[in-house]
Amino acid sequence: MLIPEIEAFEERAAIAEYDGGLSRAAAEDLAARQQGFRDRDQYWQWLADYVVARRLP
């Protein structure tokens, strides 16, 4: 089961965007893949589902 590390995701995306010159979308895709998600859409969907259900999927 994938459990996102939100702080690590945000930090990695920020570094990739500002230091790496990636777009925000590409930086979030990279950060999501580093946590085992397909892309940022899957990452954010996982978090949305968790918030709505208030339990791990």
C-alpha distance matrix in Angstrom:
0.0 3.8 6.4 9.8 12.8 15.5 18.4 17.4 16.8 20.2 22.0 21.0 21.9 25.1 26.1 25.5 27.5 30.4 30.8 29.5 31.3 28.4 28.4 26.0 24.0 23.9 22.9 20.0 18.9 19.2 17.3 14.4 14.4 14.6 11.2 9.8 10.6 13.5 15.8 16.7 16.9 13.3 12.5 15.2 14.3 10.9 13.0 15.7 13.8 12.6 16.3 17.8 15.8 15.8 12.6 8.9 8.3
3.8 0.0 3.8 6.3 9.5 12.1 15.1 13.9 13.1 16.5 18.3 17.3 18.1 21.4 22.4 21.8 23.7 26.6 27.1 25.9 27.6 24.8 24.8 22.3 20.5 20.4 19.3 16.3 15.5 15.7 13.6 10.7 11.2 11.4 7.8 7.0 7.7 11.1 12.9 13.4 14.1 10.7 9.3 12.3 12.1 8.8 10.6 13.8 12.7 11.6 14.9 16.9 15.8 15.5 13.0 9.4 9.2
6.4 3.8 0.0 3.8 6.6 9.2 12.2 11.7 11.4 14.4 16.3 16.0 17.0 19.9 21.2 21.2 22.9 25.5 26.2 25.5 27.3 24.7 24.5 21.7 20.4 20.7 19.0 16.0 16.0 16.2 13.4 11.1 12.6 12.1 8.3 9.2 9.6 13.3 14.2 13.7 14.7 11.9 9.4 11.6 12.1 8.6 9.0 12.5 12.0 9.9 12.8 15.4 14.5 13.4 11.3 8.2 9.4
9.8 6.3 3.8 0.0 3.8 5.8 8.9 8.5 7.7 10.7 12.8 12.6 13.4 16.1 17.6 17.8 19.3 21.8 22.7 22.2 23.8 21.3 21.1 18.1 17.3 17.6 15.7 12.6 13.2 13.4 10.3 8.4 10.7 10.2 6.7 8.8 8.8 12.3 12.3 11.2 12.8 10.7 7.4 9.4 11.1 8.3 7.8 11.7 12.3 10.5 12.6 15.7 15.7 14.6 13.3 10.8 11.9
12.8 9.5 6.6 3.8 0.0 3.8 5.7 5.4 6.1 8.7 10.1 10.7 12.2 14.3 15.6 16.4 18.2 20.1 20.8 20.8 22.8 20.8 20.9 17.9 17.8 18.1 15.4 12.9 14.3 13.8 10.1 9.6 12.1 10.5 7.7 10.9 11.5 15.0 14.4 13.0 15.2 13.8 10.2 11.7 14.1 11.7 10.3 14.1 15.3 13.1 14.5 17.9 18.1 16.4 15.5 13.4 15.2
15.5 12.1 9.2 5.8 3.8 0.0 3.8 5.5 5.0 6.2 8.5 9.9 10.5 12.2 14.3 15.3 16.3 18.2 19.5 19.8 21.2 19.3 18.9 15.6 15.9 16.8 14.1 11.4 13.6 13.7 10.0 9.9 13.1 12.1 10.0 13.0 12.7 15.7 14.3 12.0 14.1 13.6 9.8 10.2 13.1 11.5 9.3 12.6 14.6 12.7 13.2 16.8 17.8 16.1 16.0 14.6 16.3
18.4 15.1 12.2 8.9 5.7 3.8 0.0 3.8 5.4 5.2 6.1 8.5 9.9 10.6 12.3 14.2 15.3 16.5 17.5 18.4 20.2 18.9 19.0 15.8 16.9 17.5 14.2 12.4 15.0 14.4 10.7 11.8 14.8 13.0 11.6 15.2 15.4 18.3 16.7 14.4 17.1 16.8 13.1 13.5 16.7 15.3 13.0 16.1 18.3 16.3 16.5 20.2 21.2 19.2 19.2 18.0 19.9
17.4 13.9 11.7 8.5 5.4 5.5 3.8 0.0 3.8 5.5 5.1 6.0 8.4 9.9 10.6 12.1 14.0 15.4 15.8 16.3 18.5 17.2 17.9 15.2 16.0 15.8 12.5 11.1 13.2 11.8 8.1 9.7 12.0 9.7 8.9 12.7 13.5 16.4 15.1 13.5 16.6 16.2 12.6 14.0 17.2 15.6 14.2 17.6 19.5 17.8 18.6 22.2 22.9 21.2 20.7 18.8 20.3
16.8 13.1 11.4 7.7 6.1 5.0 5.4 3.8 0.0 3.8 5.5 5.3 6.1 8.5 10.0 10.6 12.0 14.2 15.2 15.0 16.7 14.8 15.0 12.1 12.5 12.6 9.6 7.5 9.8 9.1 5.3 6.7 9.7 8.5 7.8 11.2 11.0 13.5 11.7 9.8 13.0 13.0 9.5 10.8 14.1 13.2 12.0 15.2 17.4 16.3 17.1 20.4 21.5 20.4 20.0 18.1 19.0
20.2 16.5 14.4 10.7 8.7 6.2 5.2 5.5 3.8 0.0 3.8 5.6 5.2 6.1 8.6 10.0 10.4 12.1 13.7 14.3 15.5 14.0 13.8 10.6 12.0 12.8 9.5 7.9 11.2 10.9 7.7 9.6 12.8 11.8 11.6 14.9 14.3 16.3 13.9 11.3 14.3 15.1 11.7 11.8 15.5 15.2 13.3 15.9 18.7 17.7 17.7 21.1 22.7 21.4 21.7 20.3 21.4
22.0 18.3 16.3 12.8 10.1 8.5 6.1 5.1 5.5 3.8 0.0 3.8 5.5 5.2 6.2 8.6 9.9 10.7 11.4 12.6 14.5 13.8 14.5 12.1 14.0 13.9 10.2 9.9 12.9 11.5 8.5 11.4 13.8 12.0 12.5 16.0 16.2 18.3 16.1 14.1 17.4 18.1 14.7 15.4 19.0 18.5 16.7 19.6 22.2 21.0 21.1 24.6 26.0 24.5 24.5 23.0 24.2
21.0 17.3 16.0 12.6 10.7 9.9 8.5 6.0 5.3 5.6 3.8 0.0 3.8 5.5 5.2 6.1 8.5 10.1 10.2 10.3 12.6 11.5 12.8 11.0 12.3 11.4 7.7 8.0 10.3 8.1 5.6 9.1 10.8 9.0 10.4 13.7 14.0 15.7 13.7 12.4 16.1 16.6 13.7 15.1 18.6 18.1 17.1 20.1 22.4 21.6 22.3 25.5 26.8 25.7 25.3 23.3 24.1
21.9 18.1 17.0 13.4 12.2 10.5 9.9 8.4 6.1 5.2 5.5 3.8 0.0 3.8 5.5 5.1 6.0 8.6 9.9 9.5 10.7 9.0 9.5 7.2 8.8 8.4 4.7 5.1 8.1 7.1 5.4 8.6 10.8 10.3 11.7 14.4 13.8 14.9 12.1 10.2 13.8 15.1 12.5 13.3 16.9 17.2 16.2 18.6 21.3 21.0 21.4 24.4 26.1 25.4 25.4 23.5 24.0
25.1 21.4 19.9 16.1 14.3 12.2 10.6 9.9 8.5 6.1 5.2 5.5 3.8 0.0 3.8 5.5 5.1 6.0 7.9 9.0 9.9 9.4 9.9 7.9 10.7 10.7 7.2 8.3 11.6 10.7 9.2 12.3 14.6 13.7 15.1 18.1 17.5 18.6 15.7 13.5 16.9 18.5 15.8 16.0 19.7 20.1 18.6 20.8 23.8 23.4 23.3 26.4 28.3 27.3 27.7 26.2 26.9
26.1 22.4 21.2 17.6 15.6 14.3 12.3 10.6 10.0 8.6 6.2 5.2 5.5 3.8 0.0 3.8 5.4 5.4 5.3 6.6 8.8 9.2 11.1 10.2 12.8 11.7 8.1 10.2 12.7 10.7 9.7 13.4 14.8 13.3 15.3 18.3 18.4 19.5 17.0 15.6 19.2 20.5 17.9 18.7 22.4 22.5 21.3 23.8 26.6 25.9 26.2 29.4 31.0 30.0 30.0 28.1 28.9
25.5 21.8 21.2 17.8 16.4 15.3 14.2 12.1 10.6 10.0 8.6 6.1 5.1 5.5 3.8 0.0 3.8 5.8 5.7 4.5 6.6 6.0 8.4 8.3 10.3 8.4 5.3 8.3 10.1 8.0 8.3 11.8 12.7 11.9 14.5 16.9 16.7 17.2 14.6 13.7 17.3 18.8 16.7 17.9 21.3 21.7 21.1 23.5 26.1 26.0 26.5 29.4 31.1 30.4 30.3 28.2 28.5
27.5 23.7 22.9 19.3 18.2 16.3 15.3 14.0 12.0 10.4 9.9 8.5 6.0 5.1 5.4 3.8 0.0 3.8 6.0 5.5 5.1 4.5 5.8 5.8 8.7 7.9 5.4 8.5 10.8 9.9 10.3 13.4 14.9 14.8 17.0 19.3 18.4 18.5 15.4 13.8 17.1 19.2 17.4 17.7 21.2 22.2 21.4 23.2 26.2 26.3 26.4 29.1 31.2 30.7 31.0 29.3 29.5
30.4 26.6 25.5 21.8 20.1 18.2 16.5 15.4 14.2 12.1 10.7 10.1 8.6 6.0 5.4 5.8 3.8 0.0 3.8 5.7 5.5 7.2 8.7 8.9 12.3 11.6 9.1 12.0 14.6 13.3 13.4 16.7 18.2 17.6 19.8 22.4 21.8 22.2 19.1 17.4 20.7 22.8 20.7 20.8 24.5 25.3 24.1 26.0 29.1 29.0 28.8 31.7 33.9 33.1 33.5 31.9 32.4
30.8 27.1 26.2 22.7 20.8 19.5 17.5 15.8 15.2 13.7 11.4 10.2 9.9 7.9 5.3 5.7 6.0 3.8 0.0 3.8 5.7 8.2 10.9 11.7 14.6 12.9 10.4 13.6 15.6 13.5 13.8 17.4 18.3 17.1 19.8 22.3 22.4 22.8 20.2 19.1 22.6 24.3 22.2 22.9 26.5 27.0 26.0 28.3 31.1 30.8 31.0 34.1 35.9 35.0 35.1 33.2 33.7
29.5 25.9 25.5 22.2 20.8 19.8 18.4 16.3 15.0 14.3 12.6 10.3 9.5 9.0 6.6 4.5 5.5 5.7 3.8 0.0 3.8 5.6 9.1 10.6 12.7 10.4 8.5 12.1 13.3 11.1 12.4 15.8 16.1 15.4 18.4 20.5 20.4 20.3 17.9 17.3 20.8 22.5 20.8 21.9 25.3 25.9 25.5 27.7 30.3 30.3 30.9 33.7 35.4 34.9 34.7 32.6 32.7
31.3 27.6 27.3 23.8 22.8 21.2 20.2 18.5 16.7 15.5 14.5 12.6 10.7 9.9 8.8 6.6 5.1 5.5 5.7 3.8 0.0 3.8 6.7 9.1 11.5 9.7 8.8 12.4 13.7 12.5 14.0 17.1 17.7 17.7 20.5 22.4 21.7 21.2 18.3 17.4 20.5 22.8 21.5 22.0 25.3 26.5 26.0 27.8 30.6 31.0 31.3 33.8 35.9 35.6 35.8 33.8 33.8
28.4 24.8 24.7 21.3 20.8 19.3 18.9 17.2 14.8 14.0 13.8 11.5 9.0 9.4 9.2 6.0 4.5 7.2 8.2 5.6 3.8 0.0 3.8 6.4 7.9 5.9 5.7 9.3 10.2 9.6 11.5 14.1 14.7 15.4 18.1 19.6 18.5 17.7 14.7 13.9 16.9 19.2 18.2 18.8 22.0 23.3 23.1 24.7 27.4 28.1 28.5 30.9 32.9 32.9 33.0 31.0 30.6
28.4 24.8 24.5 21.1 20.9 18.9 19.0 17.9 15.0 13.8 14.5 12.8 9.5 9.9 11.1 8.4 5.8 8.7 10.9 9.1 6.7 3.8 0.0 3.8 5.4 5.2 6.1 8.6 9.9 10.6 12.3 14.2 15.4 16.7 18.8 20.2 18.4 17.4 14.0 12.6 15.0 17.9 17.1 17.0 20.1 21.9 21.6 22.7 25.6 26.6 26.7 28.8 31.1 31.3 31.8 30.0 29.6
26.0 22.3 21.7 18.1 17.9 15.6 15.8 15.2 12.1 10.6 12.1 11.0 7.2 7.9 10.2 8.3 5.8 8.9 11.7 10.6 9.1 6.4 3.8 0.0 3.8 5.5 5.0 6.1 8.6 9.8 10.4 12.1 14.2 15.3 16.8 18.5 16.6 16.2 12.5 10.2 12.7 15.6 14.3 13.9 17.1 18.9 18.2 19.3 22.4 23.2 23.1 25.3 27.7 27.8 28.4 26.9 26.6
24.0 20.5 20.4 17.3 17.8 15.9 16.9 16.0 12.5 12.0 14.0 12.3 8.8 10.7 12.8 10.3 8.7 12.3 14.6 12.7 11.5 7.9 5.4 3.8 0.0 3.8 5.4 5.2 6.2 8.7 9.9 10.5 12.3 14.3 15.6 16.6 14.2 13.2 9.4 7.6 9.6 12.7 12.2 12.0 14.8 16.8 16.8 17.7 20.4 21.7 22.0 23.9 26.1 26.6 27.0 25.3 24.6
23.9 20.4 20.7 17.6 18.1 16.8 17.5 15.8 12.6 12.8 13.9 11.4 8.4 10.7 11.7 8.4 7.9 11.6 12.9 10.4 9.7 5.9 5.2 5.5 3.8 0.0 3.8 5.5 5.0 6.2 8.7 9.8 10.6 12.4 14.6 15.4 13.6 12.3 9.1 8.6 11.3 13.7 13.2 14.0 16.7 18.3 18.6 20.1 22.5 23.5 24.3 26.3 28.2 28.6 28.6 26.4 25.6
22.9 19.3 19.0 15.7 15.4 14.1 14.2 12.5 9.6 9.5 10.2 7.7 4.7 7.2 8.1 5.3 5.4 9.1 10.4 8.5 8.8 5.7 6.1 5.0 5.4 3.8 0.0 3.8 5.4 5.1 6.2 8.6 10.0 10.7 12.8 14.5 13.3 13.2 10.0 8.9 12.3 14.2 12.7 13.6 16.9 17.8 17.6 19.6 22.1 22.6 23.3 25.7 27.5 27.4 27.4 25.3 25.1
20.0 16.3 16.0 12.6 12.9 11.4 12.4 11.1 7.5 7.9 9.9 8.0 5.1 8.3 10.2 8.3 8.5 12.0 13.6 12.1 12.4 9.3 8.6 6.1 5.2 5.5 3.8 0.0 3.8 5.3 5.0 6.0 8.5 9.8 10.8 12.5 10.7 10.9 7.6 5.5 9.0 10.8 9.1 9.9 13.1 14.1 13.9 15.8 18.3 18.8 19.6 22.0 23.7 23.7 23.7 21.7 21.4
18.9 15.5 16.0 13.2 14.3 13.6 15.0 13.2 9.8 11.2 12.9 10.3 8.1 11.6 12.7 10.1 10.8 14.6 15.6 13.3 13.7 10.2 9.9 8.6 6.2 5.0 5.4 3.8 0.0 3.8 5.5 5.1 6.1 8.6 10.1 10.6 8.6 7.8 4.6 4.7 8.0 9.4 8.7 10.5 13.0 13.9 14.7 16.7 18.6 19.5 20.8 22.8 24.2 24.7 24.2 21.8 21.0
19.2 15.7 16.2 13.4 13.8 13.7 14.4 11.8 9.1 10.9 11.5 8.1 7.1 10.7 10.7 8.0 9.9 13.3 13.5 11.1 12.5 9.6 10.6 9.8 8.7 6.2 5.1 5.3 3.8 0.0 3.8 5.5 5.2 6.3 8.9 10.0 9.4 9.3 7.3 8.0 11.5 12.2 11.0 13.2 15.9 16.1 16.8 19.2 21.0 21.4 22.9 25.3 26.4 26.4 25.7 23.1 22.6
17.3 13.6 13.4 10.3 10.1 10.0 10.7 8.1 5.3 7.7 8.5 5.6 5.4 9.2 9.7 8.3 10.3 13.4 13.8 12.4 14.0 11.5 12.3 10.4 9.9 8.7 6.2 5.0 5.5 3.8 0.0 3.8 5.5 5.2 6.7 9.1 8.8 10.2 8.3 7.8 11.5 11.7 9.4 11.6 14.6 14.3 14.3 17.2 19.1 18.9 20.3 23.0 24.1 23.6 23.0 20.5 20.5
14.4 10.7 11.1 8.4 9.6 9.9 11.8 9.7 6.7 9.6 11.4 9.1 8.6 12.3 13.4 11.8 13.4 16.7 17.4 15.8 17.1 14.1 14.2 12.1 10.5 9.8 8.6 6.0 5.1 5.5 3.8 0.0 3.8 5.4 5.3 6.6 5.2 6.9 5.4 5.4 8.7 8.1 6.0 9.0 11.4 11.0 11.7 14.6 16.0 16.1 17.9 20.3 21.2 21.1 20.3 17.6 17.2
14.4 11.2 12.6 10.7 12.1 13.1 14.8 12.0 9.7 12.8 13.8 10.8 10.8 14.6 14.8 12.7 14.9 18.2 18.3 16.1 17.7 14.7 15.4 14.2 12.3 10.6 10.0 8.5 6.1 5.2 5.5 3.8 0.0 3.8 5.3 5.0 4.8 5.7 5.8 7.9 10.7 9.7 8.8 12.2 13.9 13.3 14.8 17.6 18.5 18.7 21.0 23.2 23.6 23.8 22.5 19.4 18.7
14.6 11.4 12.1 10.2 10.5 12.1 13.0 9.7 8.5 11.8 12.0 9.0 10.3 13.7 13.3 11.9 14.8 17.6 17.1 15.4 17.7 15.4 16.7 15.3 14.3 12.4 10.7 9.8 8.6 6.3 5.2 5.4 3.8 0.0 3.8 5.5 7.3 9.2 9.4 10.6 13.8 12.6 10.8 14.1 16.3 15.0 16.0 19.2 20.2 19.7 21.9 24.5 24.8 24.4 22.9 19.9 19.7
11.2 7.8 8.3 6.7 7.7 10.0 11.6 8.9 7.8 11.6 12.5 10.4 11.7 15.1 15.3 14.5 17.0 19.8 19.8 18.4 20.5 18.1 18.8 16.8 15.6 14.6 12.8 10.8 10.1 8.9 6.7 5.3 5.3 3.8 0.0 3.8 5.8 9.0 9.6 10.3 13.0 11.1 8.8 12.3 14.1 12.2 13.1 16.6 17.2 16.4 18.8 21.4 21.4 20.9 19.2 16.1 16.2
9.8 7.0 9.2 8.8 10.9 13.0 15.2 12.7 11.2 14.9 16.0 13.7 14.4 18.1 18.3 16.9 19.3 22.4 22.3 20.5 22.4 19.6 20.2 18.5 16.6 15.4 14.5 12.5 10.6 10.0 9.1 6.6 5.0 5.5 3.8 0.0 3.8 6.7 8.7 10.6 12.5 10.0 9.0 12.8 13.7 11.9 13.9 17.0 17.0 16.7 19.6 21.7 21.4 21.4 19.5 16.0 15.3
10.6 7.7 9.6 8.8 11.5 12.7 15.4 13.5 11.0 14.3 16.2 14.0 13.8 17.5 18.4 16.7 18.4 21.8 22.4 20.4 21.7 18.5 18.4 16.6 14.2 13.6 13.3 10.7 8.6 9.4 8.8 5.2 4.8 7.3 5.8 3.8 0.0 3.8 5.5 7.5 8.9 6.3 6.0 9.8 10.5 9.3 11.6 14.3 14.5 14.9 17.6 19.4 19.5 20.0 18.5 15.3 14.1
13.5 11.1 13.3 12.3 15.0 15.7 18.3 16.4 13.5 16.3 18.3 15.7 14.9 18.6 19.5 17.2 18.5 22.2 22.8 20.3 21.2 17.7 17.4 16.2 13.2 12.3 13.2 10.9 7.8 9.3 10.2 6.9 5.7 9.2 9.0 6.7 3.8 0.0 3.8 7.2 8.0 6.2 7.7 10.9 11.2 11.2 13.8 15.8 16.0 17.3 19.8 21.1 21.5 22.5 21.2 18.2 16.4
15.8 12.9 14.2 12.3 14.4 14.3 16.7 15.1 11.7 13.9 16.1 13.7 12.1 15.7 17.0 14.6 15.4 19.1 20.2 17.9 18.3 14.7 14.0 12.5 9.4 9.1 10.0 7.6 4.6 7.3 8.3 5.4 5.8 9.4 9.6 8.7 5.5 3.8 0.0 3.8 5.5 5.6 6.4 8.9 10.1 11.0 12.9 14.6 15.7 17.1 18.9 20.5 21.5 22.4 21.7 19.1 17.6
16.7 13.4 13.7 11.2 13.0 12.0 14.4 13.5 9.8 11.3 14.1 12.4 10.2 13.5 15.6 13.7 13.8 17.4 19.1 17.3 17.4 13.9 12.6 10.2 7.6 8.6 8.9 5.5 4.7 8.0 7.8 5.4 7.9 10.6 10.3 10.6 7.5 7.2 3.8 0.0 3.8 5.4 4.9 6.0 8.4 9.8 10.6 12.1 14.1 15.3 16.6 18.3 19.9 20.6 20.4 18.3 17.2
16.9 14.1 14.7 12.8 15.2 14.1 17.1 16.6 13.0 14.3 17.4 16.1 13.8 16.9 19.2 17.3 17.1 20.7 22.6 20.8 20.5 16.9 15.0 12.7 9.6 11.3 12.3 9.0 8.0 11.5 11.5 8.7 10.7 13.8 13.0 12.5 8.9 8.0 5.5 3.8 0.0 3.8 5.4 5.3 6.0 8.5 10.0 10.4 12.1 14.1 15.3 16.4 18.1 19.4 19.4 17.5 15.9
13.3 10.7 11.9 10.7 13.8 13.6 16.8 16.2 13.0 15.1 18.1 16.6 15.1 18.5 20.5 18.8 19.2 22.8 24.3 22.5 22.8 19.2 17.9 15.6 12.7 13.7 14.2 10.8 9.4 12.2 11.7 8.1 9.7 12.6 11.1 10.0 6.3 6.2 5.6 5.4 3.8 0.0 3.8 5.6 5.0 6.1 8.7 9.8 10.4 12.2 14.3 15.3 16.2 17.6 17.0 14.6 12.8
12.5 9.3 9.4 7.4 10.2 9.8 13.1 12.6 9.5 11.7 14.7 13.7 12.5 15.8 17.9 16.7 17.4 20.7 22.2 20.8 21.5 18.2 17.1 14.3 12.2 13.2 12.7 9.1 8.7 11.0 9.4 6.0 8.8 10.8 8.8 9.0 6.0 7.7 6.4 4.9 5.4 3.8 0.0 3.8 5.5 5.2 6.5 8.8 10.1 10.8 12.7 14.6 15.6 16.1 15.6 13.4 12.5
15.2 12.3 11.6 9.4 11.7 10.2 13.5 14.0 10.8 11.8 15.4 15.1 13.3 16.0 18.7 17.9 17.7 20.8 22.9 21.9 22.0 18.8 17.0 13.9 12.0 14.0 13.6 9.9 10.5 13.2 11.6 9.0 12.2 14.1 12.3 12.8 9.8 10.9 8.9 6.0 5.3 5.6 3.8 0.0 3.8 5.4 5.1 6.2 8.6 9.8 10.6 12.4 14.2 14.9 15.3 13.9 13.2
14.3 12.1 12.1 11.1 14.1 13.1 16.7 17.2 14.1 15.5 19.0 18.6 16.9 19.7 22.4 21.3 21.2 24.5 26.5 25.3 25.3 22.0 20.1 17.1 14.8 16.7 16.9 13.1 13.0 15.9 14.6 11.4 13.9 16.3 14.1 13.7 10.5 11.2 10.1 8.4 6.0 5.0 5.5 3.8 0.0 3.8 5.4 5.0 6.1 8.5 9.9 10.6 12.1 13.6 13.8 12.5 10.9
10.9 8.8 8.6 8.3 11.7 11.5 15.3 15.6 13.2 15.2 18.5 18.1 17.2 20.1 22.5 21.7 22.2 25.3 27.0 25.9 26.5 23.3 21.9 18.9 16.8 18.3 17.8 14.1 13.9 16.1 14.3 11.0 13.3 15.0 12.2 11.9 9.3 11.2 11.0 9.8 8.5 6.1 5.2 5.4 3.8 0.0 3.8 5.5 5.2 6.2 8.7 10.1 10.6 11.6 11.0 9.1 7.8
13.0 10.6 9.0 7.8 10.3 9.3 13.0 14.2 12.0 13.3 16.7 17.1 16.2 18.6 21.3 21.1 21.4 24.1 26.0 25.5 26.0 23.1 21.6 18.2 16.8 18.6 17.6 13.9 14.7 16.8 14.3 11.7 14.8 16.0 13.1 13.9 11.6 13.8 12.9 10.6 10.0 8.7 6.5 5.1 5.4 3.8 0.0 3.8 5.5 5.0 6.2 8.7 9.9 10.0 10.4 9.4 9.6
15.7 13.8 12.5 11.7 14.1 12.6 16.1 17.6 15.2 15.9 19.6 20.1 18.6 20.8 23.8 23.5 23.2 26.0 28.3 27.7 27.8 24.7 22.7 19.3 17.7 20.1 19.6 15.8 16.7 19.2 17.2 14.6 17.6 19.2 16.6 17.0 14.3 15.8 14.6 12.1 10.4 9.8 8.8 6.2 5.0 5.5 3.8 0.0 3.8 5.4 5.2 6.3 8.6 9.7 11.0 10.9 10.5
13.8 12.7 12.0 12.3 15.3 14.6 18.3 19.5 17.4 18.7 22.2 22.4 21.3 23.8 26.6 26.1 26.2 29.1 31.1 30.3 30.6 27.4 25.6 22.4 20.4 22.5 22.1 18.3 18.6 21.0 19.1 16.0 18.5 20.2 17.2 17.0 14.5 16.0 15.7 14.1 12.1 10.4 10.1 8.6 6.1 5.2 5.5 3.8 0.0 3.8 5.5 5.2 6.0 8.1 8.6 8.5 7.3
12.6 11.6 9.9 10.5 13.1 12.7 16.3 17.8 16.3 17.7 21.0 21.6 21.0 23.4 25.9 26.0 26.3 29.0 30.8 30.3 31.0 28.1 26.6 23.2 21.7 23.5 22.6 18.8 19.5 21.4 18.9 16.1 18.7 19.7 16.4 16.7 14.9 17.3 17.1 15.3 14.1 12.2 10.8 9.8 8.5 6.2 5.0 5.4 3.8 0.0 3.8 5.5 5.3 5.4 5.7 5.8 6.5
16.3 14.9 12.8 12.6 14.5 13.2 16.5 18.6 17.1 17.7 21.1 22.3 21.4 23.3 26.2 26.5 26.4 28.8 31.0 30.9 31.3 28.5 26.7 23.1 22.0 24.3 23.3 19.6 20.8 22.9 20.3 17.9 21.0 21.9 18.8 19.6 17.6 19.8 18.9 16.6 15.3 14.3 12.7 10.6 9.9 8.7 6.2 5.2 5.5 3.8 0.0 3.8 5.7 5.1 7.6 9.1 10.2
17.8 16.9 15.4 15.7 17.9 16.8 20.2 22.2 20.4 21.1 24.6 25.5 24.4 26.4 29.4 29.4 29.1 31.7 34.1 33.7 33.8 30.9 28.8 25.3 23.9 26.3 25.7 22.0 22.8 25.3 23.0 20.3 23.2 24.5 21.4 21.7 19.4 21.1 20.5 18.3 16.4 15.3 14.6 12.4 10.6 10.1 8.7 6.3 5.2 5.5 3.8 0.0 3.8 5.6 8.3 10.3 10.4
15.8 15.8 14.5 15.7 18.1 17.8 21.2 22.9 21.5 22.7 26.0 26.8 26.1 28.3 31.0 31.1 31.2 33.9 35.9 35.4 35.9 32.9 31.1 27.7 26.1 28.2 27.5 23.7 24.2 26.4 24.1 21.2 23.6 24.8 21.4 21.4 19.5 21.5 21.5 19.9 18.1 16.2 15.6 14.2 12.1 10.6 9.9 8.6 6.0 5.3 5.7 3.8 0.0 3.8 5.4 7.7 7.9
15.8 15.5 13.4 14.6 16.4 16.1 19.2 21.2 20.4 21.4 24.5 25.7 25.4 27.3 30.0 30.4 30.7 33.1 35.0 34.9 35.6 32.9 31.3 27.8 26.6 28.6 27.4 23.7 24.7 26.4 23.6 21.1 23.8 24.4 20.9 21.4 20.0 22.5 22.4 20.6 19.4 17.6 16.1 14.9 13.6 11.6 10.0 9.7 8.1 5.4 5.1 5.6 3.8 0.0 3.8 7.1 9.0
12.6 13.0 11.3 13.3 15.5 16.0 19.2 20.7 20.0 21.7 24.5 25.3 25.4 27.7 30.0 30.3 31.0 33.5 35.1 34.7 35.8 33.0 31.8 28.4 27.0 28.6 27.4 23.7 24.2 25.7 23.0 20.3 22.5 22.9 19.2 19.5 18.5 21.2 21.7 20.4 19.4 17.0 15.6 15.3 13.8 11.0 10.4 11.0 8.6 5.7 7.6 8.3 5.4 3.8 0.0 3.8 6.3
8.9 9.4 8.2 10.8 13.4 14.6 18.0 18.8 18.1 20.3 23.0 23.3 23.5 26.2 28.1 28.2 29.3 31.9 33.2 32.6 33.8 31.0 30.0 26.9 25.3 26.4 25.3 21.7 21.8 23.1 20.5 17.6 19.4 19.9 16.1 16.0 15.3 18.2 19.1 18.3 17.5 14.6 13.4 13.9 12.5 9.1 9.4 10.9 8.5 5.8 9.1 10.3 7.7 7.1 3.8 0.0 3.8
8.3 9.2 9.4 11.9 15.2 16.3 19.9 20.3 19.0 21.4 24.2 24.1 24.0 26.9 28.9 28.5 29.5 32.4 33.7 32.7 33.8 30.6 29.6 26.6 24.6 25.6 25.1 21.4 21.0 22.6 20.5 17.2 18.7 19.7 16.2 15.3 14.1 16.4 17.6 17.2 15.9 12.8 12.5 13.2 10.9 7.8 9.6 10.5 7.3 6.5 10.2 10.4 7.9 9.0 6.3 3.8 0.0
